[in-house]
Amino acid sequence: MPTPFLIGVLREGRTPPDRRVALTPKKCVELQATYPGLRVRVQPSPARAYADQEYRDLGLEVAEDMQPCDLLLGVKEVPPAQLLPGKTYLFFSHTVKKQPANRELLRTVLRQGITLIDYELLTNAAGERVVAFGRYAGIVGAYNGLLTYGRKHGLYELKPAYQCVDMDDMQEEFYKIKALPPIKIAVTGSGRVAGGALEVLDKMGLRQVSVHDYLHRDFREPVYVQLRSRDYHRRRDGLAWDTAHFHQHPELYDSDFARFLPLTDLLIACAYWHPAAPRLFSEEDTREPDFKITTIADVTCDVDGSIPLTKRSTTIAEPAFDYNPATGALEAAYSRPENITVMAVDNLPCELPRNASRNFGRQLLDQVMPNLLGGDPAGVVARATIAKNGRLQPRYDYLADYVAE
């Protein structure tokens, strides 16, 4: 790390602006204390969940000019017109899957000699991501799922997560869940997102049961089950389950979720889905008399993905829509009792921006900064560098046709 070294915390430039931030005021102070000679400059923002004054109160510099900074940290994509030539950026670029909306962003990075490091690509030696907002997607997604279920059935009204100051404020709403009847809730997934969802269900006082008991027992209280991939997939060749094989060849598997359809009232979908993998169920299944699910919280929010009813994403302001099984049409949320109500917000962590930012900043300080500022001996940063000084790095050469003018 050269001395002095200046890190700039960017104002989010997308519209509407994301309220999260890569480094909270306290994390900025901790970073400066950990690396003598390093300073943090924060670009002012009227929308950020942490006010400019909160940074100033801790002695941090708040200034518009990011040109002197050696490294610039954002959260979401930086609009191409706001990129500074020759700089090093760290943000979620959403370019490695050749997303059409961000092609011009990567083109600008290359034209302007920029170094782009992507949070999503920061992994350890085992290939596991080291920074993510997934936990808070799961936390808010599960909360929204219960909120949607209660609203659909007229059981209770929860304050939307985005209207809560933080997670402590949101937890004050949990007592209202006591109005919940003895329903069965299925949570798919075993990663960070599912972990966040389970955290909320536990704090709400709901009981977790085994897959066997979920399938074969009745309960006098609301219960939930965590379903891992092996619980709702089966190999077409009839051989025993093999997790590594499933991840390598998802196209060789069928869905076995049908056995959960007659039992599940609320589905909270948190599992990563590969386009080659089977969907959990079909639209035709929803027209069967034993299809019981009335509410779906599609936390993963893959449009036309694992949940076939997720035909579009939703917004924080209007988080749900109805699917009419009889016609296959989408209707306004809570239109009719026989409809299936789907919550498919695609930016869930934004609803608890202060908590999500604190958690993300902790991961940055613990997992990324030692590599970024200490020579990167494990190659964590190198693996996540899409472009260096305006040139695609070898592992991202496949993007050449994506950015061709």
C-alpha positions as CSV (number, residue, x, y, z in Angstrom):
1,M,0.0,0.0,0.0
2,P,1.5,3.4,-1.0
3,T,1.5,6.1,1.6
4,P,-0.6,8.2,1.8
5,F,-3.5,6.2,0.4
6,L,-6.9,7.7,-0.1
7,I,-10.1,5.6,-0.4
8,G,-13.2,7.3,-1.7
9,V,-16.7,6.2,-0.7
10,L,-19.0,7.0,-3.6
11,R,-22.4,8.5,-3.6
12,E,-24.7,6.0,-5.4
13,G,-25.5,7.3,-8.8
14,R,-28.3,5.1,-10.1
15,T,-32.0,6.3,-10.0
16,P,-33.6,5.6,-7.7
17,P,-30.4,5.7,-5.6
18,D,-29.5,2.8,-3.4
19,R,-29.4,3.8,0.3
20,R,-26.7,1.3,1.3
21,V,-23.0,2.2,1.6
22,A,-19.9,0.1,1.4
23,L,-18.4,1.5,4.6
24,T,-20.4,3.0,7.5
25,P,-18.9,5.8,9.6
26,K,-17.5,3.5,12.3
27,K,-16.1,1.1,9.7
28,C,-14.3,4.1,8.0
29,V,-12.7,5.0,11.4
30,E,-11.7,1.4,12.0
31,L,-10.1,1.2,8.5
32,Q,-8.0,4.3,9.1
33,A,-6.9,3.0,12.5
34,T,-5.9,-0.4,11.1
35,Y,-3.8,1.1,8.2
36,P,-1.8,4.1,9.3
37,G,-1.4,6.5,6.4
38,L,-4.7,5.5,4.9
39,R,-7.5,8.1,4.8
40,V,-11.2,7.8,3.8
41,R,-13.1,10.6,1.9
42,V,-16.9,10.3,1.7
43,Q,-18.8,11.8,-1.2
44,P,-21.9,13.6,0.1
45,S,-25.3,12.0,-0.5
46,P,-28.8,13.1,0.5
47,A,-30.2,9.5,0.0
48,R,-27.6,7.4,1.9
49,A,-28.9,5.6,5.1
50,Y,-26.0,7.2,7.0
51,A,-26.2,11.0,6.8
52,D,-23.2,13.0,5.9
53,Q,-23.1,14.5,9.4
54,E,-22.7,11.0,10.9
55,Y,-19.4,10.8,9.0
56,R,-18.3,14.3,10.0
57,D,-19.1,13.6,13.6
58,L,-16.4,10.9,13.6
59,G,-13.9,13.3,12.1
60,L,-14.2,11.9,8.6
61,E,-13.8,14.1,5.5
62,V,-16.9,14.6,3.4
63,A,-16.1,16.1,0.0
64,E,-17.5,16.1,-3.5
65,D,-14.1,15.7,-5.4
66,M,-13.2,12.0,-5.8
67,Q,-10.4,12.7,-8.3
68,P,-7.5,12.5,-5.7
69,C,-8.7,9.0,-4.5
70,D,-6.6,5.9,-5.2
71,L,-9.5,3.5,-4.8
72,L,-13.3,4.2,-5.2
73,L,-15.9,2.1,-3.4
74,G,-19.5,2.0,-4.4
75,V,-22.3,-0.6,-4.0
76,K,-24.3,-0.8,-7.2
77,E,-23.2,0.0,-10.8
78,V,-21.6,3.4,-11.3
79,P,-23.3,5.2,-14.3
80,P,-20.8,5.3,-17.2
81,A,-20.9,9.1,-17.3
82,Q,-19.7,9.3,-13.7
83,L,-16.7,7.1,-14.1
84,L,-13.3,8.8,-13.6
85,P,-10.6,7.8,-16.1
86,G,-7.7,5.7,-14.9
87,K,-9.2,5.0,-11.5
88,T,-9.6,1.7,-9.6
89,Y,-13.2,0.9,-8.7
90,L,-14.8,-1.7,-6.5
91,F,-18.6,-2.3,-6.9
92,F,-21.2,-4.8,-8.1
93,S,-20.9,-4.3,-11.9
94,H,-23.3,-7.0,-13.1
95,T,-21.4,-7.5,-16.3
96,V,-19.9,-11.1,-16.0
97,K,-23.1,-12.7,-17.3
98,K,-23.1,-10.3,-20.3
99,Q,-26.0,-8.4,-18.9
100,P,-27.2,-6.1,-21.8
101,A,-28.0,-3.2,-19.5
102,N,-24.4,-2.9,-18.4
103,R,-22.5,-3.4,-21.6
104,E,-21.9,0.3,-22.0
105,L,-20.6,0.4,-18.4
106,L,-17.9,-2.2,-19.2
107,R,-17.1,-0.5,-22.5
108,T,-16.5,2.8,-20.7
109,V,-14.3,1.0,-18.1
110,L,-12.1,-0.3,-21.0
111,R,-12.0,2.9,-23.0
112,Q,-11.0,5.0,-20.0
113,G,-8.2,2.8,-18.7
114,I,-10.1,1.9,-15.5
115,T,-9.4,-1.0,-13.1
116,L,-12.6,-2.8,-12.1
117,I,-12.9,-5.2,-9.2
118,D,-16.3,-6.8,-8.7
119,Y,-17.6,-7.7,-5.2
120,E,-19.5,-10.6,-6.6
121,L,-16.2,-12.2,-7.8
122,L,-14.3,-12.0,-4.6
123,T,-13.8,-15.6,-3.5
124,N,-11.6,-17.6,-1.2
125,A,-9.5,-20.6,-2.3
126,A,-12.6,-22.8,-2.1
127,G,-14.5,-20.6,-4.5
128,E,-16.8,-19.3,-1.8
129,R,-17.8,-15.6,-2.0
130,V,-16.3,-13.5,0.8
131,V,-18.6,-10.5,0.7
132,A,-22.3,-10.4,0.0
133,F,-25.6,-8.9,1.0
134,G,-27.3,-12.3,0.9
135,R,-28.0,-12.6,4.6
136,Y,-30.1,-9.4,4.6
137,A,-31.9,-10.5,1.4
138,G,-33.0,-13.6,3.4
139,I,-33.9,-11.6,6.5
140,V,-36.1,-9.1,4.7
141,G,-37.4,-11.7,2.3
142,A,-38.7,-13.9,5.1
143,Y,-40.2,-10.9,6.9
144,N,-41.9,-9.8,3.7
145,G,-43.2,-13.4,3.2
146,L,-44.9,-13.3,6.6
147,L,-46.1,-9.8,6.0
148,T,-47.6,-10.8,2.6
149,Y,-49.2,-14.0,4.1
150,G,-50.8,-12.0,6.9
151,R,-52.1,-9.3,4.6
152,K,-53.5,-11.9,2.1
153,H,-55.5,-13.7,4.8
154,G,-56.5,-10.7,6.9
155,L,-54.6,-12.0,9.9
156,Y,-52.4,-9.0,10.9
157,E,-50.6,-6.0,9.4
158,L,-46.9,-5.6,9.7
159,K,-45.0,-2.4,9.1
160,P,-43.0,-2.8,5.9
161,A,-39.3,-3.4,6.5
162,Y,-38.3,-0.2,4.6
163,Q,-40.4,1.9,7.1
164,C,-38.4,0.4,10.0
165,V,-35.4,2.4,11.3
166,D,-33.3,-0.8,11.5
167,M,-33.6,-4.5,12.3
168,D,-34.3,-3.8,16.0
169,D,-37.3,-1.7,15.0
170,M,-38.4,-4.5,12.6
171,Q,-38.3,-7.1,15.4
172,E,-40.8,-5.0,17.4
173,E,-43.3,-6.2,14.7
174,F,-42.7,-9.9,15.4
175,Y,-45.1,-10.1,18.3
176,K,-48.0,-9.7,15.7
177,I,-47.1,-13.0,14.2
178,K,-48.8,-14.7,17.2
179,A,-52.0,-14.5,15.1
180,L,-50.5,-17.0,12.7
181,P,-52.5,-20.3,12.4
182,P,-50.8,-23.7,12.3
183,I,-49.5,-23.3,8.8
184,K,-46.5,-25.0,7.2
185,I,-43.7,-22.9,5.8
186,A,-41.0,-24.3,3.4
187,V,-37.6,-22.5,3.0
188,T,-35.4,-23.6,0.1
189,G,-31.7,-23.2,0.2
190,S,-28.6,-23.6,2.5
191,G,-26.5,-20.5,1.8
192,R,-26.4,-17.0,3.2
193,V,-29.8,-16.1,1.9
194,A,-31.5,-19.1,3.5
195,G,-29.6,-18.5,6.7
196,G,-31.0,-15.0,6.9
197,A,-34.5,-16.3,6.4
198,L,-34.1,-19.0,9.1
199,E,-32.8,-16.3,11.5
200,V,-36.0,-14.3,11.2
201,L,-38.3,-17.4,11.5
202,D,-36.4,-18.4,14.7
203,K,-36.6,-14.9,16.2
204,M,-40.4,-14.9,15.4
205,G,-40.6,-18.0,17.7
206,L,-41.6,-20.4,14.9
207,R,-40.6,-24.0,15.3
208,Q,-38.3,-25.8,12.8
209,V,-39.2,-29.4,12.0
210,S,-37.5,-32.2,10.0
211,V,-38.3,-33.0,6.5
212,H,-39.9,-36.3,7.6
213,D,-42.1,-34.7,10.2
214,Y,-43.1,-31.9,7.8
215,L,-44.3,-34.5,5.3
216,H,-45.9,-36.9,7.7
217,R,-47.1,-35.1,10.8
218,D,-49.8,-32.5,11.6
219,F,-49.0,-29.7,14.1
220,R,-51.1,-27.4,16.2
221,E,-48.7,-24.5,15.7
222,P,-47.0,-22.9,12.7
223,V,-43.8,-24.8,11.7
224,Y,-41.2,-24.5,9.0
225,V,-38.7,-26.8,7.3
226,Q,-35.4,-26.0,5.5
227,L,-35.2,-27.9,2.2
228,R,-31.8,-28.5,0.7
229,S,-31.3,-29.4,-2.9
230,R,-31.3,-33.1,-2.1
231,D,-34.7,-32.8,-0.5
232,Y,-36.5,-31.7,-3.7
233,H,-34.5,-33.0,-6.6
234,R,-33.9,-36.6,-7.9
235,R,-31.5,-38.0,-10.4
236,R,-33.1,-39.2,-13.6
237,D,-30.8,-42.3,-13.7
238,G,-32.1,-43.4,-10.3
239,L,-28.7,-43.3,-8.6
240,A,-28.1,-41.9,-5.1
241,W,-27.9,-38.2,-4.5
242,D,-24.5,-36.6,-5.1
243,T,-24.3,-32.9,-4.3
244,A,-21.2,-32.3,-6.5
245,H,-22.8,-34.1,-9.4
246,F,-25.9,-32.0,-9.1
247,H,-24.0,-28.7,-9.2
248,Q,-22.0,-30.0,-12.2
249,H,-24.9,-31.5,-14.1
250,P,-28.2,-29.9,-12.9
251,E,-29.8,-30.8,-16.3
252,L,-29.7,-34.5,-15.3
253,Y,-32.1,-34.0,-12.4
254,D,-35.9,-33.6,-12.1
255,S,-37.9,-31.7,-9.4
256,D,-39.2,-33.8,-6.5
257,F,-41.0,-30.8,-5.0
258,A,-44.4,-32.2,-5.8
259,R,-44.6,-34.0,-2.5
260,F,-44.4,-30.6,-0.7
261,L,-47.1,-28.9,-2.7
262,P,-50.2,-30.4,-0.9
263,L,-48.7,-29.5,2.5
264,T,-47.1,-26.0,2.1
265,D,-48.9,-22.8,2.8
266,L,-46.1,-20.3,2.5
267,L,-43.0,-20.9,0.3
268,I,-39.8,-18.8,0.9
269,A,-37.5,-19.5,-2.0
270,C,-33.9,-18.8,-1.1
271,A,-32.0,-21.3,-3.2
272,Y,-29.6,-20.4,-5.9
273,W,-31.0,-21.7,-9.2
274,H,-29.1,-22.7,-12.4
275,P,-31.0,-22.2,-15.7
276,A,-30.3,-25.8,-16.5
277,A,-31.9,-27.0,-13.3
278,P,-35.6,-28.0,-13.1
279,R,-38.2,-25.6,-11.8
280,L,-39.8,-26.4,-8.4
281,F,-43.2,-26.9,-10.0
282,S,-45.2,-25.9,-13.1
283,E,-48.0,-23.5,-13.8
284,E,-50.1,-26.6,-14.5
285,D,-49.4,-27.8,-11.0
286,T,-51.1,-24.7,-9.5
287,R,-54.4,-25.8,-11.1
288,E,-54.4,-29.1,-9.3
289,P,-56.9,-29.4,-6.4
290,D,-54.1,-30.4,-3.9
291,F,-51.9,-27.4,-4.6
292,K,-52.0,-25.6,-1.3
293,I,-49.4,-22.8,-1.5
294,T,-51.2,-19.4,-1.3
295,T,-48.2,-17.1,-0.8
296,I,-44.7,-17.2,-2.2
297,A,-41.7,-15.0,-1.2
298,D,-39.3,-15.4,-4.1
299,V,-36.2,-14.1,-2.4
300,T,-33.9,-15.2,-5.2
301,C,-36.2,-13.3,-7.6
302,D,-35.1,-15.1,-10.8
303,V,-37.7,-14.0,-13.3
304,D,-38.9,-17.1,-15.2
305,G,-36.6,-19.1,-12.9
306,S,-37.2,-21.7,-10.2
307,I,-40.6,-20.3,-9.4
308,P,-42.6,-20.2,-12.7
309,L,-45.0,-17.7,-11.3
310,T,-42.3,-15.0,-11.0
311,K,-42.9,-13.5,-14.4
312,R,-41.6,-10.1,-13.2
313,S,-39.8,-8.6,-10.3
314,T,-41.5,-6.1,-7.9
315,T,-40.5,-3.0,-6.1
316,I,-40.1,-2.1,-2.4
317,A,-43.1,0.3,-2.7
318,E,-45.3,-2.4,-4.4
319,P,-43.7,-5.7,-3.4
320,A,-46.4,-8.2,-4.4
321,F,-48.7,-9.3,-7.2
322,D,-51.2,-12.1,-7.7
323,Y,-51.1,-15.0,-10.0
324,N,-54.4,-16.3,-11.2
325,P,-54.1,-20.1,-11.6
326,A,-57.3,-20.4,-13.7
327,T,-56.1,-17.9,-16.4
328,G,-52.3,-17.7,-15.8
329,A,-52.6,-13.9,-15.7
330,L,-50.9,-11.6,-13.3
331,E,-53.3,-9.4,-11.3
332,A,-53.0,-6.8,-8.6
333,A,-51.9,-8.1,-5.2
334,Y,-54.7,-9.5,-3.0
335,S,-57.3,-9.4,-5.8
336,R,-59.0,-12.6,-5.0
337,P,-58.7,-15.4,-2.4
338,E,-58.1,-18.1,-4.9
339,N,-55.1,-16.3,-6.4
340,I,-51.5,-17.1,-5.4
341,T,-49.7,-14.0,-4.1
342,V,-46.0,-13.5,-5.0
343,M,-43.5,-11.2,-3.3
344,A,-40.6,-10.8,-5.7
345,V,-38.6,-7.7,-4.7
346,D,-35.2,-7.7,-6.4
347,N,-33.3,-5.4,-4.0
348,L,-34.4,-6.7,-0.6
349,P,-31.3,-5.6,1.4
350,C,-32.2,-2.0,0.5
351,E,-35.1,-2.2,3.0
352,L,-32.7,-2.4,5.9
353,P,-29.9,-0.3,4.5
354,R,-28.2,0.5,7.8
355,N,-28.0,-3.1,9.0
356,A,-27.0,-4.4,5.6
357,S,-24.3,-1.8,5.3
358,R,-22.8,-2.6,8.7
359,N,-22.7,-6.3,7.9
360,F,-21.2,-5.7,4.4
361,G,-18.6,-3.3,5.8
362,R,-17.5,-5.9,8.4
363,Q,-16.9,-8.4,5.6
364,L,-14.9,-5.9,3.6
365,L,-12.7,-5.1,6.5
366,D,-12.1,-8.7,7.5
367,Q,-12.0,-10.5,4.1
368,V,-11.0,-8.0,1.4
369,M,-8.9,-5.1,2.8
370,P,-6.1,-7.3,4.0
371,N,-5.8,-8.7,0.5
372,L,-6.4,-5.3,-1.3
373,L,-3.9,-3.4,0.9
374,G,-1.5,-6.2,1.7
375,G,-0.3,-7.6,-1.6
376,D,-3.1,-10.1,-2.3
377,P,-1.0,-13.3,-1.5
378,A,-4.1,-15.5,-2.0
379,G,-5.2,-13.9,-5.3
380,V,-8.5,-12.9,-3.9
381,V,-8.4,-9.5,-5.6
382,A,-6.8,-10.8,-8.7
383,R,-9.6,-13.3,-9.3
384,A,-12.2,-10.5,-9.0
385,T,-10.5,-8.0,-11.3
386,I,-12.4,-7.9,-14.5
387,A,-10.3,-5.2,-16.1
388,K,-6.9,-3.8,-15.2
389,N,-5.9,-0.4,-16.6
390,G,-8.6,-0.8,-19.3
391,R,-7.7,-4.3,-20.4
392,L,-9.8,-7.4,-19.7
393,Q,-8.0,-9.9,-17.5
394,P,-7.4,-13.4,-18.9
395,R,-10.2,-15.1,-16.9
396,Y,-12.7,-12.5,-18.3
397,D,-11.5,-12.6,-22.0
398,Y,-14.8,-14.3,-22.8
399,L,-16.4,-10.8,-22.4
400,A,-14.5,-9.5,-25.5
401,D,-17.5,-10.1,-27.8
402,Y,-19.8,-8.5,-25.3
403,V,-17.9,-5.2,-25.3
404,A,-17.0,-5.2,-29.0
405,E,-18.1,-1.9,-30.5
